[in-house]
Amino acid sequence: MINYKISKAILLLFSAAGWMASATADTADAMCEVRKGGDVKEGRSGACDFSQRQGHVQMDLRNGETWDLKPTNHANEYRDQKGNKVKRSFEGDAQVYKWDNKKIIVTFRNAYQDDRYRHDNSQSHDSTPHGQTPPELRYLVDGRYVGGEVADEMGRRGYHSIRDQVSGSDVYSYYQGHGNCVTVRLDRERHVRSIVAGPEFDCQRGSSSQPGSAASDAGKDWYPRLVGAASDGAANQLKVNGFHKVDTFDSGRNASGTVWYNRSNSQCLQVISVNGRVDSAVDIKTHPKCR
């Protein structure tokens, strides 16, 4: 009888150990980007703990905030601990959890993101040799960020925009930061195809240095990179560049239009979004509300 009780106790102990191992098996280090109203919430965004067990999802954010998501009877639909509906979608390697008033973009660590984490925790930066990609920016090349979202990421990494040039269907954006002048090449869909460090001369405003075409009007031809960006990210980038929204209108099924005006340079832009992404961005020169 005693041996039976001991054996049973040992069996329960090993069962508990096995349960604990399985409970932690789906926990991973991740990057959680919290967006609300198109703005990135810096205090909440950053390295986070992400776990998934039997369909339940838990996210522990950098500010101590925790979100527990319970699956419903519908695929990719959850309820948080407050009973709010949350929908999950996928963007490349990222998982996007969307509430009515915010969303959390979860990206899991890989080689490029490790560079990003090291950048976040580092207080010093060495200049990068010409022709090479700064380590803290490698994750952007061929990554999931598009158009205005790229500019947001560059700003968060400590780089400020200098000017933009258009060459055929590509946009070349010049940024300066951490002792580097870097050129970001965006393709037709406004995905990042390359980021390379270059000479300081490239970051001089109004420079005639160019990637195969005449230099654009410095400071006013940056907007083509908005095409392909998420609408909320594009709106945030427009605000960063001194624009304010002056008009909105419907533009067909699943499409909407906005007009933006910058008083400092009298530029008037029209942005059309389809299914939550910027389809076109055009300098329309004049509009009754652009004044």
C-alpha positions in Angstrom: 0.0 0.0 0.0 2.8 2.3 0.9 4.7 1.6 -2.3 1.5 2.3 -4.3 1.1 5.7 -2.6 4.8 6.5 -3.3 4.5 5.4 -6.9 1.3 7.4 -7.3 3.0 10.5 -5.8 6.0 10.1 -8.1 3.7 9.7 -11.1 1.8 12.9 -10.2 5.1 14.8 -9.7 6.3 13.8 -13.2 2.9 14.6 -14.7 3.0 18.1 -13.1 6.6 18.6 -14.4 5.5 17.6 -17.9 2.5 20.0 -17.7 4.7 22.8 -16.6 7.1 22.1 -19.5 4.3 22.1 -22.0 2.9 25.3 -20.5 6.1 27.2 -21.1 7.0 25.6 -24.4 5.1 28.2 -26.5 6.5 31.3 -24.8 8.8 33.4 -27.0 10.6 36.7 -27.0 9.0 39.1 -29.4 8.7 42.8 -30.4 5.2 44.3 -29.6 4.4 47.5 -31.4 1.3 49.2 -29.9 -0.5 51.6 -32.2 -3.4 53.8 -31.3 -5.0 56.4 -33.7 -2.1 55.9 -36.1 0.6 56.7 -33.4 3.1 54.3 -32.0 2.9 54.2 -28.2 6.6 54.3 -27.3 6.0 53.6 -23.6 4.2 50.4 -24.4 6.1 49.3 -27.5 9.3 47.3 -27.5 10.5 43.9 -26.4 7.7 41.8 -24.9 6.9 38.2 -23.8 4.4 36.4 -26.0 2.9 33.1 -25.1 0.2 30.9 -26.6 -1.3 27.9 -24.9 -4.3 25.8 -26.1 -5.4 28.8 -28.2 -5.1 31.3 -25.4 -2.7 34.2 -26.1 -0.9 36.4 -23.5 1.2 39.4 -24.2 3.3 41.0 -21.5 4.3 44.5 -22.6 7.4 46.5 -21.6 5.3 48.9 -19.3 4.0 46.0 -17.2 0.7 45.8 -19.0 -0.6 42.3 -19.8 -3.2 41.3 -22.3 -4.9 37.9 -21.9 -6.9 36.8 -25.0 -9.4 34.0 -24.9 -10.4 32.3 -28.2 -14.0 32.4 -29.3 -15.9 30.0 -31.6 -14.7 32.0 -34.6 -11.3 31.6 -36.2 -8.8 34.4 -35.3 -11.3 36.1 -33.0 -10.7 36.6 -29.3 -12.0 38.3 -26.2 -9.6 40.1 -23.9 -9.8 40.1 -20.1 -12.2 43.0 -20.2 -14.5 41.3 -22.7 -13.5 43.4 -25.7 -13.4 41.8 -29.1 -10.0 41.3 -30.7 -9.3 40.1 -34.2 -6.1 38.5 -35.4 -4.6 38.8 -38.9 -1.2 38.1 -40.4 1.2 40.5 -42.2 4.2 38.5 -43.4 5.9 37.1 -40.4 4.0 39.4 -38.0 0.7 38.7 -36.1 -1.6 41.7 -35.8 -4.1 41.8 -32.9 -6.7 44.6 -33.5 -9.2 46.1 -31.1 -11.7 48.8 -32.0 -9.4 51.6 -30.8 -5.9 50.1 -31.1 -3.8 47.3 -32.4 -0.7 45.4 -31.4 1.8 44.1 -34.0 3.8 41.1 -32.8 7.0 40.3 -34.6 9.2 37.4 -33.5 12.9 37.7 -33.1 15.2 36.7 -36.0 18.7 37.7 -37.1 17.6 41.2 -38.2 15.5 41.9 -35.2 18.4 40.9 -32.9 20.3 43.8 -34.4 17.3 45.9 -33.6 17.2 44.8 -29.9 20.9 45.4 -29.6 20.3 48.9 -31.0 17.5 49.6 -28.5 19.8 48.7 -25.6 22.9 50.4 -26.9 23.9 54.0 -26.0 26.7 54.3 -28.5 26.8 53.9 -32.3 29.8 53.6 -34.6 29.6 55.1 -38.1 29.2 52.5 -40.8 31.7 52.2 -43.7 30.4 53.5 -47.1 28.4 51.0 -49.1 27.4 48.9 -46.1 24.1 48.8 -44.2 24.1 50.0 -40.5 23.4 47.0 -38.3 20.5 48.7 -36.6 18.7 49.1 -39.9 19.2 45.6 -41.5 15.8 44.4 -40.4 14.1 47.0 -42.7 15.7 45.6 -45.9 13.1 43.4 -47.6 11.1 43.6 -44.4 7.3 44.1 -43.9 7.4 47.9 -43.5 6.1 49.9 -46.4 6.1 53.6 -47.4 5.4 55.9 -44.5 6.0 53.1 -42.0 9.6 53.0 -43.1 10.0 56.7 -42.2 8.4 56.0 -38.8 11.0 53.2 -38.2 13.9 55.4 -39.3 12.8 58.1 -36.9 12.5 55.6 -34.0 16.0 54.4 -34.8 17.4 57.9 -34.4 17.6 59.0 -38.1 16.0 62.1 -39.4 14.8 62.7 -43.0 16.9 65.0 -45.2 15.4 64.8 -48.7 13.9 62.5 -51.3 14.6 61.9 -55.0 12.4 60.1 -57.5 14.1 58.0 -60.2 11.7 56.1 -62.4 9.4 54.1 -60.2 11.9 54.1 -57.2 12.2 56.7 -54.4 15.6 57.4 -52.8 15.3 58.8 -49.3 18.3 60.3 -47.5 18.6 60.1 -43.7 21.1 61.3 -41.2 21.9 59.9 -37.8 24.5 58.3 -35.6 27.3 59.7 -37.7 25.9 58.1 -40.9 24.3 59.5 -44.1 22.2 56.6 -45.5 20.3 56.2 -48.7 17.1 54.1 -48.5 15.8 52.8 -51.8 12.0 52.1 -52.0 10.7 50.2 -55.0 7.4 50.7 -56.9 5.4 49.2 -54.0 7.4 51.3 -51.6 9.2 48.3 -50.0 12.8 48.8 -48.9 15.2 47.2 -51.3 18.5 48.6 -49.9 19.9 50.8 -47.2 23.5 51.9 -47.6 25.8 54.4 -45.9 27.4 57.0 -48.1 29.4 60.3 -48.0 28.2 63.2 -46.0 27.7 65.2 -49.2 24.7 63.0 -50.1 22.8 64.4 -47.1 23.3 68.1 -47.9 19.9 69.6 -48.7 19.5 70.4 -52.3 22.5 68.3 -53.4 22.6 67.5 -57.1 23.9 64.0 -56.3 21.4 61.7 -57.8 20.7 58.0 -58.5 20.2 58.3 -62.2 17.7 61.2 -62.6 17.5 64.9 -62.0 17.3 66.0 -58.4 13.7 66.5 -57.1 12.5 69.6 -55.3 14.1 69.0 -51.9 11.6 68.7 -49.1 8.5 68.5 -51.3 8.8 65.2 -53.3 8.9 62.8 -50.3 5.2 61.9 -50.5 5.4 59.1 -53.1 6.8 56.8 -50.5 3.4 56.8 -48.7 2.0 54.5 -51.4 1.5 51.1 -50.0 1.7 52.2 -46.4 -1.1 51.5 -43.9 -3.5 54.4 -43.8 -2.9 55.2 -40.1 0.9 55.1 -40.6 0.6 57.4 -43.6 -1.5 59.9 -41.6 1.1 59.9 -38.8 3.9 60.6 -41.3 2.0 63.4 -42.9 1.6 65.0 -39.5 5.3 64.6 -38.8 6.0 66.4 -42.0 3.9 69.4 -41.0 0.6 68.5 -42.8 -2.9 68.7 -41.3 -6.0 67.1 -42.7 -8.4 69.6 -44.3 -11.0 67.4 -46.1 -12.2 63.9 -46.5 -14.4 62.2 -49.2 -15.6 58.8 -50.4 -13.8 57.4 -53.4 -15.7 54.3 -54.4 -16.1 50.9 -52.8 -13.7 50.3 -49.9 -11.9 53.5 -50.8 -11.7 56.9 -49.1 -9.8 60.1 -49.8 -8.2 62.8 -47.7 -6.7 66.1 -48.5 -3.7 67.4 -46.5 -2.2 70.9 -46.4 1.2 72.2 -45.2 1.0 75.9 -44.5 4.8 76.3 -44.2 5.4 75.4 -47.9 1.8 75.7 -49.3 1.8 72.1 -50.4 -1.6 70.4 -51.0 -1.7 66.6 -51.1 -4.6 64.2 -52.0 -4.3 60.7 -50.6 -6.5 57.8 -51.7 -6.7 54.7 -49.5 -8.2 51.3 -50.5 -8.8 48.6 -47.9 -6.7 50.4 -45.3 -3.6 51.1 -47.4 -2.6 54.1 -49.4 -3.3 53.5 -53.1 -2.1 56.9 -54.4 -0.6 60.2 -53.1 -0.7 63.2 -55.4 0.3 66.9 -55.1 -2.9 68.5 -56.4 -1.5 72.0 -56.0 -4.8 73.7 -55.1 -8.0 72.9 -53.2 -10.6 75.2 -51.7 -9.5 74.1 -48.2 -5.8 74.3 -48.9 -5.2 77.8 -47.6 
